[in-house]
Amino acid sequence: MIPELAKHVKQYKKDVFLTWGIVFAESLLEIFIAFFIKFLMEAINTGDMGGIFLWSGIMALMAILAAVAGIMAGYWASSAAAGFGKNLREAMFVKIQQYSFKNIDKFSPASIVTRTTTDITNVQFSFMMIIRTVIRAPFMMLFSMVMCFIMAPQLAWIFLIIVPIILFALLFIASKAHVLFVKIFTTYDFLNESVEEDVDGIRVVKSFDRKKYHTDAFDSVSDGIYQNYIKAEKILSFNNPVMNMAIWAAMILISILGSWLITSSATVKDGMVDGTLLSVSSLSSLFTYVMMIMMSLMMVSMVYVMITIARNSAERIIEIINEEPDIKNKENPVMEVKNGDVDFNHVSFGYVENKNVLENVDLHFKQGTTIGIIGPTGSSKTSLVSLMARLYDVSEGSVCIGGVDVRDYDIKTLRDSVSVVLQKNVLFTGTIRENLKWGNQNATEEEIWQACDIAQASEFLHNFPEGLDTMISEGGTNVSGGQKQRLCIARALLKNPKVLILDDSTSACDTHTDSLIRKGLANTKPDVTKFIIAQRVLSIKDCDTIIVLEAGGKIVDIGSNDELMNRCLVYKELYESQLGGGDFDVHE
């Protein structure tokens, strides 16, 4: 796991090494301060004022230098951690952009948001803590223990007993807490999903007065996180008491045994009592080294807690980065789509293995044909057209555009030639012009207005004071559903596609506007193969060919409006219910 994350440190390796070098210097200075305490105590015991001022001055200078080193180490560690987090976010975002719809479905948008925000923050903070302590704590602990062995080998066994006990306790506590943090971060995904759903559907929630229901649902998820956090913190709360008990146990044992060593070998010199086995000044330094050992263990303990929290986050980040895109280019892909011929060759497709929603579909359309698709909910209309743009790959058979299997094309080339306006129309924060240029960054003013004319968007755009420079708010909430659909159609037309797919893309437009859009497409784009999925028979009745689907993705019949009226009972019932005085809507 560590190598997979470490490679994202990249250009910030220099900051990491600088941090380590400065932390090493800081630790060395602090160790020398502890070492010089012995000489200061000896000067105090002998009343040597010159020695007192000398050693006090040296220790003060070292303390100042250590403080400066600490500040510098903090700066470089923060710089390295921030850069590491930045690289992780960018790596995740780049990988997510390569995902197919199937990959996105695997993780869910809410989970992806959690992983790119909360999880990266946890890992970034842990990384900063680690690079500051990975040199400092082991070095200070090792050197302090060596000094303790040199100064008082009779007391060394205290550390040989206490340190392993502490390490075992830390490992035990962290392992128990890790299980709960796995649950916590999984629940965070559900929390984000709940918030996202509530915000996206806030108008529906308010119109149906479902505030209490959504609040209760949110509280339930939030309470789950709270309960698991309480359990985890109860376990982690043993961390500090264990450390404190170890520190005080070591201090008490050293005080008792150190005092015994001094008194049992006491001598009097210049009126001062001292020991031959252990001097008073050495005992003072020993106490300092004990505190340094225990503080090092405390640092290790704090970092271990952070690693426990971040471990699950790191695994979730790696899962995103290591996920292989379900759809990717072959070697030496085809870089040009010659025409808009479309062929479905015995195609079967399913979102889940061994559960197809389309079975043995065999369809063939020449360039310039207009195809209408109609059917009830669950008839796989969107699934059928999604295969042409290779938003999903077929399970069996092949889909060909221009006589070439879509899997053999360069993905960008294919999607520049197959333009899809999906059911859920999305506009992004920015100007209308910027949104439209998603279709073609080099589109001229004339081309933009021409696309808007065909999509019947020009009229309302001229009524906006800022015209094409009108700002779109987040989610496109400052334009109506019909306006949003027309802008999305214009955006798709700017790609100058060979195949255009309108997936129920005029459902929010009135029938007159719908008719004008279809006529505009027929008159200005005669060579473009057009697939129109619609709820209304009126939207597809003039198509060259109409595909009638039923639940389960089965094709009921294919033909022109007149042919289907004569032989397809399902289509005839839809036609008469909508255009013969019945219910106008066919539920998508």
C-alpha positions in Angstrom: 0.0 0.0 0.0 2.8 2.5 0.9 4.7 2.2 -2.4 1.4 2.9 -4.3 0.9 6.1 -2.4 4.5 7.1 -2.1 4.9 7.5 -5.9 2.5 10.4 -5.7 5.0 12.4 -3.6 6.8 13.1 -6.9 8.3 16.6 -7.1 7.9 17.0 -3.3 10.5 14.5 -2.4 13.0 17.3 -1.8 10.6 18.8 0.8 10.5 15.4 2.5 14.2 15.0 2.6 14.6 18.6 3.9 12.1 17.8 6.6 14.0 14.7 7.6 17.4 16.6 7.7 16.0 19.4 9.8 14.2 17.1 12.2 17.4 15.1 12.6 19.2 18.3 13.5 16.4 19.3 15.9 16.5 15.9 17.6 20.3 16.1 17.9 20.1 19.5 19.5 17.5 18.3 22.0 19.6 15.3 22.9 22.6 17.4 23.5 20.6 19.7 25.7 19.7 16.6 27.9 23.3 15.6 27.8 24.6 19.0 29.0 22.1 19.0 31.9 24.6 16.7 33.7 27.4 19.4 33.4 25.1 22.1 34.5 24.1 20.1 37.6 27.7 19.5 38.4 28.4 23.2 38.1 25.5 24.0 40.4 26.6 21.4 42.9 30.1 22.8 43.0 29.0 26.4 43.0 30.9 27.1 39.7 29.2 30.3 38.4 31.4 30.3 35.3 30.3 26.8 34.5 26.7 27.6 35.3 26.6 30.6 32.8 28.6 28.6 30.2 26.3 25.5 30.2 23.1 27.6 30.6 24.2 29.7 27.6 25.0 26.7 25.5 21.7 25.0 26.4 19.7 28.2 25.7 21.4 28.6 22.3 20.6 25.0 21.4 17.0 25.4 22.6 16.6 28.5 20.2 18.2 26.6 17.3 16.0 23.6 18.0 12.9 25.8 18.0 14.0 27.4 14.7 14.6 23.9 13.3 11.1 22.8 14.5 9.5 25.7 12.7 11.4 25.0 9.5 10.5 21.3 9.7 6.9 22.1 10.2 6.9 24.3 7.1 8.6 21.8 4.8 6.5 18.9 6.2 3.3 20.9 5.5 4.5 21.8 2.0 5.3 18.1 1.3 1.9 16.9 2.7 0.0 19.6 0.8 1.8 18.6 -2.4 1.1 14.9 -1.7 -2.6 15.6 -1.2 -2.7 17.7 -4.4 -1.1 14.9 -6.5 -3.4 12.3 -5.0 -6.5 14.4 -5.8 -5.3 15.0 -9.4 -4.4 11.3 -9.9 -7.9 10.3 -8.6 -9.7 12.9 -10.7 -7.7 11.9 -13.9 -8.5 8.3 -13.3 -12.2 9.0 -12.6 -12.4 10.9 -16.0 -11.3 7.7 -17.6 -14.0 5.6 -16.0 -16.9 4.2 -18.0 -20.4 4.4 -16.7 -19.9 0.8 -15.4 -16.9 2.0 -13.3 -18.9 4.9 -11.9 -21.8 2.6 -11.1 -19.4 0.4 -9.1 -18.4 3.1 -6.7 -21.4 5.5 -6.7 -20.9 9.3 -7.0 -21.3 9.9 -3.2 -18.5 7.4 -2.5 -16.2 9.0 -5.0 -16.8 12.5 -3.4 -16.0 11.1 0.0 -12.8 9.5 -1.3 -11.6 12.6 -3.0 -12.2 14.9 0.0 -12.4 13.3 3.5 -10.2 10.3 2.7 -7.4 12.4 1.1 -7.5 14.8 4.0 -7.0 12.0 6.4 -4.1 10.5 4.5 -2.5 13.9 3.9 -2.6 14.8 7.6 -1.2 11.4 8.5 1.6 11.8 6.0 2.6 15.1 7.5 2.7 13.5 11.0 4.7 10.5 9.7 7.5 12.5 8.0 8.0 14.5 11.1 8.2 11.6 13.4 9.7 8.8 11.3 13.2 10.3 12.0 12.6 12.1 15.2 10.9 9.4 17.4 13.2 6.4 16.6 16.4 8.5 16.7 15.5 10.2 20.0 14.4 6.9 21.5 17.4 5.0 20.4 20.0 7.6 21.4 18.3 8.2 24.7 18.2 4.5 25.5 21.9 4.2 24.5 22.7 7.1 26.9 20.7 5.5 29.6 22.6 2.2 29.2 25.9 4.1 29.3 25.0 6.2 32.3 23.1 3.6 34.4 23.3 0.1 33.0 21.8 -1.2 36.3 18.5 0.6 35.3 18.4 -0.4 31.6 16.2 -3.4 32.3 13.3 -1.0 33.1 13.2 0.1 29.4 13.5 -3.5 28.1 10.3 -4.4 30.0 8.2 -1.2 29.6 8.8 -0.4 25.9 7.7 -3.8 24.5 4.6 -3.7 26.7 3.7 -0.2 25.4 4.2 -1.3 21.8 2.0 -4.4 22.2 -0.7 -2.3 23.9 -0.6 0.3 21.0 -0.9 -2.5 18.4 -3.8 -4.1 20.2 -5.7 -0.8 20.6 -5.2 0.2 17.0 -6.3 -3.2 15.6 -9.6 -3.0 17.5 -10.2 0.6 16.4 -9.5 -0.1 12.7 -12.5 -2.3 12.3 -14.8 0.5 13.5 -13.1 3.1 11.2 -13.8 0.8 8.2 -17.5 1.0 9.1 -17.3 4.8 9.7 -15.9 5.6 6.3 -18.4 3.3 4.6 -21.2 5.1 6.4 -19.8 8.4 5.2 -20.6 7.4 1.7 -24.2 6.9 2.6 -24.2 10.2 4.4 -23.0 12.1 1.4 -25.4 10.2 -0.8 -28.3 11.3 1.5 -27.2 14.9 1.4 -26.7 14.9 -2.4 -30.1 13.3 -2.9 -31.8 15.8 -0.6 -30.2 18.8 -2.1 -30.8 17.7 -5.7 -34.5 17.0 -4.9 -35.1 19.9 -2.4 -38.0 21.3 -4.5 -39.8 17.9 -4.5 -39.1 17.4 -0.8 -40.6 20.8 0.0 -43.6 20.4 -2.4 -44.5 17.0 -0.8 -43.6 18.3 2.7 -41.3 15.4 3.2 -38.8 17.3 5.3 -39.4 15.2 8.4 -38.9 12.0 6.5 -35.6 13.1 5.0 -34.4 14.6 8.3 -35.1 11.3 10.0 -33.3 9.4 7.3 -30.3 11.7 7.6 -30.3 11.5 11.4 -30.3 7.7 11.2 -27.2 7.7 9.0 -25.5 10.4 11.0 -26.3 8.6 14.3 -24.6 5.4 12.8 -21.4 7.4 12.3 -21.7 8.9 15.8 -22.2 5.5 17.5 -19.2 4.0 15.6 -17.0 7.0 16.4 -17.9 6.7 20.1 -17.0 3.0 20.1 -13.7 3.8 18.3 -12.8 6.7 20.6 -13.6 4.6 23.7 -11.0 2.1 22.5 -8.5 4.8 21.5 -9.1 6.6 24.8 -6.9 3.8 26.5 -4.0 5.1 24.5 -3.0 8.1 26.7 -3.6 6.4 30.0 -1.4 3.5 28.9 1.3 5.9 27.9 1.0 8.0 31.1 1.1 4.9 33.3 4.2 3.7 31.5 5.9 7.1 31.9 5.1 7.4 35.6 6.0 3.7 36.3 9.4 4.3 34.6 9.9 7.6 36.6 9.0 6.0 39.9 11.2 2.9 39.3 14.2 5.0 38.3 13.6 7.4 41.2 13.6 4.5 43.7 16.4 2.5 42.2 18.4 5.6 41.3 18.2 7.0 44.8 19.2 3.6 46.2 22.3 3.5 43.8 23.3 7.0 45.0 22.8 6.4 48.7 24.3 2.9 48.7 27.6 4.3 47.2 27.4 7.7 48.8 30.6 9.8 49.3 31.0 13.3 50.6 33.1 15.8 48.6 33.3 19.5 49.5 30.3 19.0 51.7 28.2 17.5 48.9 26.8 14.0 48.9 27.2 12.0 45.7 27.3 8.4 44.6 30.0 6.4 42.9 27.6 4.0 41.2 25.3 6.8 40.0 25.8 10.5 40.5 23.0 13.0 41.2 23.8 14.9 38.0 23.6 11.7 36.0 20.3 10.9 37.6 19.0 14.3 36.5 20.1 13.6 32.9 18.6 10.2 33.2 15.2 11.6 34.1 15.4 13.9 31.0 16.3 10.9 28.8 13.4 8.9 30.3 11.1 11.7 29.4 12.5 11.9 25.9 12.0 8.1 25.4 8.5 8.3 26.7 7.7 11.4 24.6 9.1 9.5 21.5 6.7 6.7 22.4 3.9 9.2 22.8 4.6 10.6 19.3 4.6 7.1 17.9 1.3 6.5 19.7 -0.3 9.6 18.2 1.0 8.8 14.7 -0.3 5.2 15.1 -3.7 6.5 15.9 -3.7 8.7 12.8 -2.5 5.8 10.7 -5.3 3.7 12.1 -7.8 6.3 11.0 -6.1 6.9 7.6 -5.4 3.3 6.8 -8.9 2.7 5.6 -8.9 6.0 3.7 -5.6 5.0 2.0 -7.2 1.6 0.9 -10.2 3.4 -0.5 -8.0 5.9 -2.4 -5.9 3.1 -3.9 -9.0 1.3 -4.9 -10.0 4.3 -7.0 -6.6 4.8 -8.5 -6.0 1.1 -9.3 -9.5 0.6 -10.8 -9.0 -0.3 -14.4 -11.3 1.6 -16.8 -13.9 -0.8 -18.2 -13.6 1.0 -21.6 -10.3 2.0 -23.0 -8.6 2.3 -26.4 -7.1 -0.6 -28.2 -3.6 -0.4 -29.6 -3.5 1.5 -32.9 -7.2 2.6 -32.8 -9.1 3.8 -35.9 -8.9 7.6 -35.9 -11.7 8.5 -38.4 -15.5 7.6 -38.6 -16.2 7.6 -42.3 -20.0 7.7 -42.3 -23.1 7.4 -40.1 -24.1 3.8 -41.0 -25.2 2.0 -37.9 -25.3 -1.8 -37.4 -26.2 -3.9 -34.4 -24.9 -7.4 -35.1 -26.7 -9.9 -32.8 -26.0 -7.7 -29.8 -26.7 -8.8 -26.2 -26.0 -6.6 -23.3 -26.4 -6.6 -19.5 -25.4 -4.4 -16.6 -24.9 -7.5 -14.5 -23.2 -10.6 -15.6 -25.6 -13.3 -16.9 -28.5 -10.9 -16.8 -29.1 -9.3 -20.2 -31.4 -6.4 -20.7 -30.9 -6.7 -24.5 -30.9 -10.0 -26.3 -29.7 -10.8 -29.8 -30.6 -7.4 -31.3 -29.9 -7.2 -35.0 -30.5 -3.8 -36.6 -29.0 -2.0 -39.7 -29.5 1.6 -40.6 -28.0 3.7 -43.5 -26.5 7.1 -43.0 -29.1 9.9 -42.8 -31.9 7.6 -41.5 -34.1 9.0 -38.7 -35.0 6.3 -36.2 -37.6 6.6 -33.5 -37.5 4.4 -30.4 -40.5 4.1 -28.1 -41.5 1.7 -25.3 -42.4 1.6 -21.6 -40.2 1.9 -18.5 -37.6 -0.9 -18.4 -37.6 -1.6 -22.1 -33.9 -0.7 -22.4 -34.2 2.2 -24.8 -31.4 4.2 -23.2 -29.3 1.0 -23.0 -29.7 0.4 -26.7 -28.4 3.9 -27.8 -25.7 4.0 -25.1 -23.9 1.2 -26.9 -23.4 3.3 -30.0 -21.3 5.9 -28.2 -19.6 3.1 -26.3 -20.8 4.4 -22.9 -21.0 0.7 -22.2 -19.6 -2.3 -24.1 -21.7 -5.1 -25.5 -21.7 -8.5 -23.8 -22.1 -10.3 -27.1 -22.1 -9.3 -30.7 -20.9 -6.0 -32.0 -22.1 -2.4 -32.7 -20.6 -0.8 -35.8 -20.5 2.8 -36.9 -19.4 3.5 -40.5 -18.7 -0.3 -40.9 -16.2 -0.4 -38.0 -16.7 -2.0 -34.6 -17.0 0.9 -32.0 -14.5 -0.9 -29.9 -11.9 -0.4 -32.6 -12.2 3.4 -32.7 -10.2 5.9 -30.6 -12.7 6.8 -27.9 -12.5 10.6 -28.5 -12.9 10.1 -32.3 -16.0 7.9 -31.7 -17.6 10.3 -29.3 -16.9 13.3 -31.5 -18.8 11.5 -34.2 -21.6 10.1 -32.0 -23.3 12.9 -30.1 -25.6 12.0 -27.3 -28.1 14.2 -25.5 -29.0 12.1 -22.4 -32.2 12.0 -20.4 -30.7 14.0 -17.6 -29.5 17.3 -19.1 -26.6 18.9 -17.4 -25.3 22.4 -17.7 -22.2 23.5 -15.8 -21.5 26.7 -13.9 -20.3 29.3 -16.4 -21.6 31.2 -19.3 -24.0 29.8 -21.9 -21.3 30.3 -24.5 -18.8 28.2 -22.4 -21.4 25.5 -22.0 -22.1 25.3 -25.7 -18.4 25.2 -26.6 -18.2 21.9 -24.8 -19.4 20.6 -28.2 -16.6 22.4 -30.1 -14.1 24.7 -28.5 -13.3 26.3 -31.8 -16.9 27.0 -32.8 -17.4 30.5 -34.3 -20.2 32.9 -33.3 -22.1 32.0 -36.5 -21.8 28.3 -35.8 -23.1 28.7 -32.3 -26.1 30.7 -33.4 -26.8 28.3 -36.2 -26.9 25.4 -33.7 -29.1 27.5 -31.4 -31.5 28.2 -34.3 -31.9 24.4 -35.0 -32.4 23.7 -31.3 -35.0 26.5 -31.0 -32.9 28.2 -28.4 -32.2 31.5 -30.2 -35.4 33.2 -29.3 -35.1 32.9 -25.5 -31.3 33.7 -25.7 -32.1 37.0 -27.4 -34.4 37.8 -24.5 -31.5 37.4 -22.0 -29.8 40.8 -21.4 -26.4 39.1 -21.6 -27.3 36.7 -24.4 -24.7 33.9 -24.8 -22.7 35.5 -21.9 -25.5 34.8 -19.4 -24.2 33.0 -16.4 -25.6 29.5 -15.7 -25.9 28.8 -12.0 -24.9 25.5 -10.5 -27.0 22.7 -12.0 -28.6 25.2 -14.4 -31.3 26.2 -12.0 -31.7 29.6 -13.5 -33.1 28.2 -16.8 -36.2 26.2 -17.3 -36.2 22.5 -18.1 -37.2 23.2 -21.8 -34.5 25.8 -22.2 -31.9 23.5 -20.6 -32.9 20.7 -23.1 -32.6 23.0 -26.1 -29.2 24.3 -25.0 -28.0 20.7 -24.6 -29.2 19.9 -28.1 -27.4 22.9 -29.5 -24.2 21.8 -27.7 -24.5 18.3 -29.2 -25.0 19.8 -32.7 -21.8 21.9 -32.5 -19.9 18.6 -32.6 -21.1 18.2 -36.2 -21.7 14.5 -35.5 -22.4 11.7 -38.0 -24.8 10.1 -35.5 -27.1 12.2 -33.2 -28.9 10.5 -30.3 -31.7 12.4 -28.5 -32.7 10.4 -25.5 -36.1 11.9 -24.5 -34.4 15.3 -25.0 -37.5 17.3 -25.8 -39.8 16.0 -23.1 -39.8 19.4 -21.3 -40.6 21.3 -24.6 -44.1 21.9 -25.8 -45.3 20.0 -28.9 -44.8 23.0 -31.2 -41.2 23.5 -30.2 -40.6 19.8 -30.4 -41.9 19.8 -33.9 -39.7 22.7 -34.9 -36.6 21.0 -33.6 -37.3 17.9 -35.5 -38.0 19.8 -38.7 -34.8 21.8 -38.2 -32.8 18.7 -37.8 -34.4 17.1 -40.9 -33.8 20.2 -43.1 -30.2 21.1 -41.9 -28.8 17.7 -41.0 -30.0 15.3 -43.7 -26.8 13.3 -43.7 -26.8 12.8 -39.9 -28.2 9.5 -38.7 -30.7 10.5 -35.9 -32.0 8.3 -33.1 -34.9 9.9 -31.2 -36.2 8.3 -28.0 -39.5 9.9 -27.0 -42.4 9.6 -24.6 -44.7 11.0 -27.2 -45.7 9.2 -30.4 -46.0 12.7 -32.0 -42.2 13.1 -31.6 -41.4 9.9 -33.5 -44.3 9.2 -35.9 -42.6 10.9 -38.9 -39.3 9.0 -38.5 -38.2 6.8 -41.3 -38.1 3.8 -39.0 -39.7 3.3 -35.6 -38.5 0.6 -33.1 -41.1 -0.5 -30.6 -39.7 -2.1 -27.4 -41.4 -3.8 -24.6 -40.4 -4.4 -21.0 -37.3 -6.6 -20.8 -35.7 -5.0 -23.9 -37.5 -7.2 -26.5 -38.2 -5.6 -29.9 -41.9 -5.9 -30.6 -41.8 -4.5 -34.2 -39.9 -2.3 -36.5 -41.3 -0.2 -39.3 -42.7 3.1 -40.4 -45.6 4.8 -38.7 -48.1 3.5 -41.4 -46.7 0.0 -41.3 -46.9 -0.2 -37.5 -50.4 1.1 -37.4 -51.4 -1.7 -39.7 -49.7 -4.6 -37.9 -48.4 -3.6 -34.4 -51.1 -3.6 -31.8 -48.8 -2.2 -29.1 -47.9 0.8 -31.2 -51.4 1.3 -32.4 -52.7 1.5 -28.8 -50.0 4.0 -27.9 -50.8 6.1 -30.9 -54.6 6.1 -30.3 -54.2 6.8 -26.6 -52.1 9.8 -27.2 -53.4 11.2 -30.5 -56.9 9.9 -30.4 -58.1 11.7 -27.3 -56.6 9.4 -24.6 -53.8 9.9 -22.1 -51.1 11.9 -23.9 -48.1 10.6 -22.0 -46.3 7.3 -22.3 -44.3 6.7 -19.2 -40.6 6.4 -20.0 
